Structure formats: C-alpha cells, structure tokens
C-alpha cells in the first residue's frame, strides 16, 4: 500500500531548511524516494546536506519558480524555501540516475536510462518514469531514454528559477547541478495516471512554420517574419513584443501543435521577441508544421488546476495516495496575485490526499495514445494509486 507525506520549511538557514523539510516528510524507515523542490534563492547544496543529515533515501528534484503549493498553503519567501514529498510502499522499487549536460543529449539520455535500471537492481523497463531537465535539450534527453526503455509513460518538468536568468538547479541524490537531466524510474503494480494539458481554447487562426533556426528560433510563419505575423494575429505591434515583453504577453496567446491523431495539443511558449523579428520559443519546433493560435484568461488558468486534478482522480482505478502536480511557471506568472485561488482549487479536489505542486519552465507528459511530449505553459498532473 502506497503512502505519501509532504514537508516544507522557510528557514533562512538552508541547511536547517533541509533538516526541517526532511523531518516533516520522511515516513519513518519506510520512505523509498524523496521528491525535493527548493527556491533558487536558497543554497540548494546546503538544503541537500540538511536532508541527508536526516535520511539517506534516493532524492530527485529541482528549483521551483517562486513557490511550491502544499496542502497547508503556498510555500514562498524572499529568502528561499524547501519542500519534499516522500513515498513509501513495500512493493515499490525506485531507480534514480542523472547526468550533467554534454555534447550529445540523446546519448546522455541513454546512459541515464541504463543507470536508472541498474540502480533499481532491475533488468526490465519501468512501469512509469519521471524526468527533470534544464530548459534546453529536453526532447533529446527523452529520445535517448526511450531508446533504452521504449515508450514508457512519463511525467515531469524543467528546472526553473524566478526570473528566467539561468539560476535553476537539478537535484539527484547528493548532486546539485544546473544543466543536464535526472530521472526516477518507478517499478510498481500500482496505478499511475497523468493528465497532460494546456487547457487553452483554440482559435481559428493558424499558419505553417516555414523556417526554424537551431530548433527553437521561429523565423517565419507562412514565409512572413514570425514576430510580425504574431503581432498581427493578436492585434499589437512588433515593438511591443521585443525582449521578454513577448514572454508575458504570450502566456494568454501561445501557439499549439497537434499530435498526429489529434488527441493532444502541445503548447509552444513564445519567449523572446528578437530585433530581427524572429521569436525564441521554449520548446522544439519543426518546419512544415501547422501552429494554432491559442487563448485563455486568468480565470481559466486558475480553474484548469482544479478541473485537471479532478480528472486525474477519476482516471485512477484505486484510491489515490499521492498527487505530484507539475505546473508551468509562466502560467503562475499570468495568475499573479490570485495564486491562493489555485491552492483553494487543489485543496478541494485533493480531498485530503497529500500533494505537492511545483513550478517549471517546461512540462512533460502524454495524453491517451499520444507519444510522450515536451511542451510549455502546460500542466502535467500525476496521481498515484494506493494499491
């Protein structure tokens, strides 16, 4: 039977924060894994040392943008925070592994998958897996992992900071690093389900990607400059979308790309408006692909959290024991001061089941028969069955 517990701390001393977080989240001697999330304002290495002074369980996690949400409320402060969910189940086997970035992300993904299987002392593919990566080569890490284990269902997200300046960190056991990938393989018979969605409305405006540079710079749509085209679509000018102005504006008007059978619309987040009227996008793009203009409101961003947690609960075939909720940091930025309404929604739909919600710069998952995908401005909400 799976059990879970969530702890947290806002102690200014990072080591003590780790100690307090571990002491309030570890389930006696039974915990099998700790999912640890910290602020980029904290000393993440010291937090890990603090956790390690309490427990030697496998650890995986990352920095979360601005806050985490737990049943007790929003965990955030100007001097940092830490929070951790642990899981315990006699029938659960875990394999954790990581690798810093290098010249070949796909090869690194293969190495990490092989190591995670080995660390679990298994010889087969897991039932499910969780991935964290830095916001750069997520798709290539994923391909490498799947080269080894096949299309095993997954969830996860990219490490984040508070201001998109590269202060994010990945946590894997005793290691803390900025650029690379980490995975947790789950070997279990228990039910695990993920609801992966942007919950955006599709408009009737679309175009063909006609030129992309280095996977993530959108040069032209329908052979017109991408920033000019996008500005026309949403009724503004290119000058108002320069730099990170584009990032904030596009939270409510991102792009969507459909999977081949139409089950899933993966969101692509325009991030930087360049002076040459190109756009930096948060995820990989492919030429000759149709992109759709999406739209939403603050109310819809808030309500989507409760709605999708409710879907996860209904999809589980047994009673839920834990919820891990990956929520885009950009969506959080759009929600702004109304974030307590998200906590209220999650608390209502969790119905007493422990949960942790953390904020990422990329989200990973799947929907029904789609392949595993990497997107942005999305939710990847995962539920773990008790039995």
Wavefront OBJ file of the C-alpha trace (Angstrom):
o trace
v 0.000 0.000 0.000
v 1.454 3.340 -1.079
v 1.730 6.115 1.468
v 2.999 9.648 0.985
v 3.857 12.633 3.132
v 4.767 16.268 2.408
v 7.002 18.546 4.473
v 8.436 22.004 3.984
v 10.464 24.807 5.565
v 11.088 28.506 5.033
v 14.035 28.678 7.411
v 16.579 31.304 6.289
v 19.391 28.856 7.018
v 19.436 26.488 4.029
v 20.915 23.568 5.965
v 18.263 23.889 8.667
v 15.624 24.231 5.974
v 16.673 20.854 4.607
v 16.630 19.316 8.074
v 13.146 20.621 8.844
v 11.805 19.575 5.443
v 13.125 16.038 5.842
v 11.934 15.694 9.426
v 8.387 16.647 8.413
v 8.201 14.499 5.262
v 10.053 11.229 5.922
v 7.799 8.272 6.742
v 9.800 6.531 9.465
v 12.199 3.979 7.974
v 9.796 3.181 5.131
v 10.327 6.027 2.647
v 11.602 4.846 -0.740
v 12.054 8.201 -2.526
v 12.086 11.920 -1.801
v 10.954 14.495 -4.373
v 12.726 17.675 -3.255
v 11.971 21.206 -4.516
v 13.754 24.382 -3.464
v 13.920 28.083 -4.228
v 16.714 29.411 -6.454
v 17.253 31.946 -3.635
v 18.304 29.136 -1.309
v 21.631 27.342 -1.198
v 20.363 24.114 -2.723
v 23.534 22.171 -1.885
v 23.131 23.079 1.780
v 19.478 22.053 1.699
v 20.507 18.646 0.340
v 23.103 18.329 3.092
v 20.393 19.110 5.625
v 18.088 16.473 4.159
v 20.952 13.985 4.116
v 21.568 14.555 7.827
v 18.105 13.091 8.412
v 17.669 10.432 5.697
v 19.669 8.550 3.066
v 16.744 7.789 0.731
v 17.152 8.485 -3.010
v 16.450 12.135 -3.852
v 15.341 13.827 -7.048
v 14.011 17.325 -7.671
v 14.803 20.830 -8.813
v 14.359 24.503 -8.124
v 10.759 25.687 -8.448
v 9.845 29.109 -9.801
v 8.874 31.350 -6.916
v 6.951 28.903 -4.748
v 5.540 25.459 -4.207
v 2.000 24.646 -3.137
v 1.269 22.015 -0.486
v -1.965 21.211 1.379
v -1.129 23.768 4.085
v -0.788 26.592 1.545
v 1.721 28.414 -0.633
v 5.341 27.975 0.426
v 7.287 31.081 -0.629
v 9.572 33.697 0.899
v 12.167 36.299 -0.030
v 14.956 34.187 1.452
v 14.055 30.816 -0.025
v 12.238 27.615 0.870
v 12.341 23.857 0.505
v 9.650 21.200 0.303
v 9.619 17.446 -0.196
v 7.164 14.645 -0.838
v 8.229 11.135 0.144
v 6.611 7.851 -0.845
v 6.621 4.532 0.965
v 5.406 1.180 -0.352
v 6.874 -2.260 0.269
v 6.094 -3.187 -3.336
v 7.629 -0.062 -4.897
v 11.112 -0.200 -6.406
v 12.858 3.014 -7.444
v 15.779 3.746 -9.740
v 17.241 7.275 -9.765
v 20.012 8.487 -12.076
v 21.341 11.705 -13.601
v 23.977 13.170 -15.893
v 25.233 16.670 -16.497
v 24.903 18.117 -19.993
v 27.434 17.276 -22.698
v 27.854 17.242 -26.447
v 25.204 14.610 -27.209
v 21.961 14.884 -25.239
v 20.404 11.784 -26.775
v 23.420 9.672 -25.821
v 23.249 11.107 -22.302
v 19.572 10.112 -22.129
v 20.541 6.531 -22.985
v 23.236 6.478 -20.309
v 20.839 7.822 -17.677
v 18.195 5.215 -18.528
v 20.703 2.356 -18.303
v 21.970 3.649 -14.958
v 18.458 4.093 -13.524
v 17.567 0.467 -14.377
v 20.819 -0.668 -12.794
v 20.290 1.438 -9.666
v 16.860 -0.136 -9.249
v 18.562 -3.551 -9.435
v 16.191 -4.476 -12.249
v 16.638 -5.802 -15.791
v 13.369 -4.623 -17.351
v 11.749 -1.316 -18.276
v 9.899 0.557 -15.512
v 6.135 0.974 -15.344
v 6.444 4.770 -15.347
v 9.115 7.419 -15.148
v 9.700 10.988 -14.036
v 12.165 13.288 -15.798
v 13.723 16.640 -14.875
v 15.970 18.540 -17.262
v 17.370 22.000 -17.749
v 15.348 24.131 -20.217
v 17.336 23.362 -23.350
v 17.527 19.808 -24.717
v 14.569 18.086 -23.078
v 13.342 16.415 -26.279
v 16.748 14.867 -26.981
v 17.145 13.506 -23.445
v 13.668 11.986 -23.767
v 14.519 10.315 -27.085
v 17.637 8.783 -25.555
v 15.736 7.430 -22.562
v 13.118 5.901 -24.845
v 15.860 4.339 -26.982
v 16.561 2.126 -23.957
v 13.187 1.528 -22.269
v 10.684 2.137 -25.071
v 7.625 4.375 -24.826
v 7.017 4.017 -21.114
v 4.545 6.682 -19.889
v 6.152 9.654 -18.180
v 5.616 12.973 -16.454
v 7.917 15.769 -15.364
v 9.161 19.264 -15.996
v 12.169 21.503 -16.500
v 14.037 23.109 -13.620
v 13.132 26.776 -13.125
v 14.209 29.952 -11.395
v 12.298 33.139 -10.589
v 13.345 35.401 -13.463
v 14.488 33.199 -16.408
v 18.153 34.043 -15.805
v 19.614 30.555 -15.545
v 19.742 30.147 -11.766
v 17.872 26.839 -11.852
v 19.261 23.668 -10.292
v 18.627 19.935 -10.668
v 18.853 17.657 -7.619
v 19.793 13.984 -7.883
v 20.780 12.150 -4.695
v 23.777 14.159 -3.403
v 24.406 16.011 -6.673
v 23.244 19.553 -7.479
v 23.898 20.908 -10.980
v 22.480 23.438 -13.445
v 22.487 21.785 -16.849
v 21.573 18.181 -17.590
v 18.918 15.582 -16.816
v 17.711 13.364 -13.971
v 15.172 10.527 -13.923
v 13.244 8.423 -11.453
v 12.038 5.021 -12.678
v 9.006 3.502 -10.922
v 8.684 -0.275 -10.729
v 5.227 -0.916 -9.332
v 1.896 -2.645 -9.951
v 0.027 0.343 -8.556
v -2.000 2.563 -10.843
v -0.315 5.797 -12.035
v -2.080 8.254 -14.349
v -1.153 11.636 -15.813
v -3.354 14.413 -17.135
v -1.180 16.441 -19.514
v -2.837 19.503 -20.968
v -2.648 23.210 -21.625
v -6.414 23.684 -21.235
v -6.270 26.510 -23.770
v -9.000 27.376 -26.257
v -8.081 27.020 -29.919
v -8.795 29.988 -32.181
v -9.486 29.729 -35.925
v -6.105 31.374 -36.642
v -3.263 29.113 -37.784
v -0.188 29.096 -40.017
v 2.632 26.920 -41.311
v 6.088 27.063 -39.748
v 8.277 27.802 -42.776
v 11.688 28.441 -41.189
v 13.289 27.464 -37.879
v 16.864 28.035 -36.700
v 18.552 25.790 -34.139
v 15.282 24.054 -33.196
v 13.874 26.882 -31.050
v 14.086 30.125 -33.019
v 10.946 30.651 -35.079
v 11.989 32.697 -38.111
v 8.932 32.678 -40.384
v 5.276 31.672 -40.384
v 3.745 31.350 -43.857
v 7.040 32.847 -45.103
v 6.402 36.070 -43.163
v 8.552 37.169 -40.208
v 7.223 35.353 -37.164
v 7.079 38.305 -34.765
v 5.273 40.478 -37.309
v 2.801 37.674 -38.057
v 2.148 37.005 -34.387
v 1.711 40.712 -33.614
v -0.896 40.926 -36.376
v -2.675 37.837 -35.045
v -3.114 39.282 -31.538
v -3.665 42.909 -32.592
v -0.451 44.609 -31.463
v 2.904 45.717 -32.917
v 6.326 44.094 -33.076
v 7.859 46.858 -30.919
v 5.539 45.978 -28.047
v 6.756 42.367 -28.179
v 10.512 42.969 -28.015
v 12.579 41.102 -25.457
v 10.728 39.471 -22.594
v 7.594 41.529 -23.298
v 6.737 38.642 -25.600
v 7.006 36.099 -22.764
v 4.399 37.845 -20.614
v 2.025 38.640 -23.481
v 2.094 35.156 -24.940
v 1.005 33.472 -21.704
v -2.526 34.295 -22.789
v -1.901 33.775 -26.541
v 0.611 30.929 -27.102
v 0.943 28.519 -30.007
v -0.437 24.987 -30.138
v 0.736 21.986 -32.156
v -1.487 18.929 -32.535
v -0.195 15.389 -32.315
v -0.793 13.302 -35.484
v -4.099 11.824 -34.307
v -5.429 14.988 -32.675
v -5.593 13.654 -29.098
v -3.224 16.247 -27.690
v -2.444 19.891 -28.386
v 1.055 20.609 -27.122
v 1.687 24.250 -26.220
v 4.681 26.197 -27.516
v 5.529 29.317 -25.479
v 6.968 32.339 -27.355
v 9.659 33.685 -25.009
v 11.844 36.414 -26.541
v 10.995 38.883 -29.322
v 14.228 39.496 -31.227
v 15.198 42.709 -33.025
v 15.233 40.877 -36.371
v 11.539 39.962 -35.881
v 12.226 36.319 -35.023
v 10.973 34.660 -31.836
v 12.708 32.370 -29.345
v 10.343 29.561 -28.381
v 10.514 27.489 -25.199
v 10.366 24.095 -26.947
v 11.498 22.438 -30.170
v 9.791 23.384 -33.460
v 9.670 21.613 -36.807
v 9.317 23.204 -40.220
v 6.201 22.471 -42.329
v 4.140 22.006 -39.160
v 0.861 23.816 -38.513
v 0.737 26.032 -35.442
v -2.536 27.263 -33.980
v -3.057 30.456 -32.012
v -4.416 29.572 -28.567
v -6.045 31.791 -25.965
v -7.081 31.816 -22.322
v -8.000 34.080 -19.389
v -6.745 34.294 -15.815
v -9.956 32.666 -14.610
v -9.414 29.765 -16.986
v -5.787 29.311 -15.892
v -6.928 29.087 -12.278
v -9.920 26.820 -12.905
v -7.881 24.434 -15.053
v -5.904 23.317 -11.995
v -8.910 22.029 -10.085
v -10.533 20.628 -13.219
v -7.473 18.607 -14.180
v -6.816 17.290 -10.681
v -10.439 16.097 -10.669
v -9.788 14.271 -13.975
v -6.730 12.554 -12.504
v -8.735 11.348 -9.518
v -11.467 9.940 -11.783
v -8.936 8.147 -14.017
v -7.311 6.281 -11.117
v -8.740 2.787 -10.694
v -7.898 2.688 -6.965
v -7.974 5.223 -4.156
v -5.359 7.958 -4.627
v -2.362 8.061 -2.286
v -0.366 10.978 -3.713
v -0.507 13.724 -6.313
v 2.557 15.239 -7.980
v 1.487 18.380 -9.818
v 3.819 19.948 -12.394
v 2.563 23.474 -13.137
v 4.148 25.877 -15.615
v 5.899 28.864 -14.059
v 4.621 31.038 -16.917
v 1.028 30.160 -16.059
v 1.837 31.097 -12.454
v 3.131 34.467 -13.700
v -0.128 35.022 -15.560
v -2.168 34.087 -12.487
v -0.165 36.548 -10.367
v -1.632 37.591 -7.030
v -4.545 35.206 -7.458
v -2.331 32.167 -6.807
v -4.125 31.471 -3.481
v -7.160 30.581 -5.606
v -5.095 27.774 -7.163
v -4.309 26.433 -3.695
v -8.007 26.527 -2.879
v -8.842 24.551 -6.035
v -6.159 21.933 -5.405
v -7.081 21.530 -1.753
v -10.733 20.988 -2.688
v -10.045 18.363 -5.339
v -7.268 16.528 -3.453
v -9.795 15.667 -0.741
v -7.178 15.089 1.946
v -4.653 13.234 -0.229
v -1.088 14.620 0.085
v 0.073 16.695 -2.879
v 2.925 18.907 -3.952
v 2.675 21.427 -6.793
v 5.879 22.905 -8.197
v 6.517 25.408 -10.981
v 8.633 24.605 -14.034
v 9.865 26.142 -17.308
v 8.742 23.163 -19.394
v 6.279 20.330 -18.801
v 6.345 16.719 -19.982
v 3.667 14.079 -20.345
v 1.254 12.315 -22.670
v -2.475 12.037 -23.297
v -4.255 8.767 -24.040
v -2.469 7.201 -27.033
v -0.118 10.092 -27.797
v 3.636 9.804 -27.534
v 5.483 11.364 -24.605
v 5.848 15.076 -25.315
v 7.691 18.159 -24.039
v 5.799 21.448 -24.009
v 5.416 24.734 -22.185
v 2.612 26.621 -20.445
v 1.108 23.254 -19.541
v 0.029 21.124 -16.591
v 1.362 17.612 -16.014
v -0.730 16.364 -13.084
v 0.010 12.809 -11.914
v -1.873 10.638 -9.440
v -0.545 7.538 -7.677
v -2.969 4.813 -6.638
v -2.827 3.438 -3.132
v -2.952 -0.213 -4.223
l 1 2 3 4 5 6 7 8 9 10 11 12 13 14 15 16 17 18 19 20 21 22 23 24 25 26 27 28 29 30 31 32 33 34 35 36 37 38 39 40 41 42 43 44 45 46 47 48 49 50 51 52 53 54 55 56 57 58 59 60 61 62 63 64 65 66 67 68 69 70 71 72 73 74 75 76 77 78 79 80 81 82 83 84 85 86 87 88 89 90 91 92 93 94 95 96 97 98 99 100 101 102 103 104 105 106 107 108 109 110 111 112 113 114 115 116 117 118 119 120 121 122 123 124 125 126 127 128 129 130 131 132 133 134 135 136 137 138 139 140 141 142 143 144 145 146 147 148 149 150 151 152 153 154 155 156 157 158 159 160 161 162 163 164 165 166 167 168 169 170 171 172 173 174 175 176 177 178 179 180 181 182 183 184 185 186 187 188 189 190 191 192 193 194 195 196 197 198 199 200 201 202 203 204 205 206 207 208 209 210 211 212 213 214 215 216 217 218 219 220 221 222 223 224 225 226 227 228 229 230 231 232 233 234 235 236 237 238 239 240 241 242 243 244 245 246 247 248 249 250 251 252 253 254 255 256 257 258 259 260 261 262 263 264 265 266 267 268 269 270 271 272 273 274 275 276 277 278 279 280 281 282 283 284 285 286 287 288 289 290 291 292 293 294 295 296 297 298 299 300 301 302 303 304 305 306 307 308 309 310 311 312 313 314 315 316 317 318 319 320 321 322 323 324 325 326 327 328 329 330 331 332 333 334 335 336 337 338 339 340 341 342 343 344 345 346 347 348 349 350 351 352 353 354 355 356 357 358 359 360 361 362 363 364 365 366 367 368 369 370 371 372 373 374 375 376 377 378 379 380 381 382 383 384 385 386 387
